[in-house]
Amino acid sequence: MSQIIRRIGASPRDRGSVSGANCPDIFELADGNFAVIGADVTNSLDPDLPADASRGGHERIVVITRETLLRAKADIPDL
């Protein structure tokens, strides 16, 4: 498994979380992939996946807030 090298976007505290914990987050990993902390909504959204989408048994569908992704946009590399 790869290591977290940096947060992508604003921290939960910077996005208004009072405790700074238990909030969606995005991290860049040393191998170039990204890790996402979000609410697990696999059971509710799995039946709605488009016909050309699928997920492996080890994969989960997670939701992050729109603000989390928009505040991360500037930190996501183009390539």
Buried (B, 14 or more C-beta within 10 A) or exposed (E): EEEEEEBBBBEBEEBEEEEEEEBBBBBBBEEEEEEBBBEEEEEEEEEEEEEEEEEEEEEBBBBBEEEBBEBBEEEEEEE
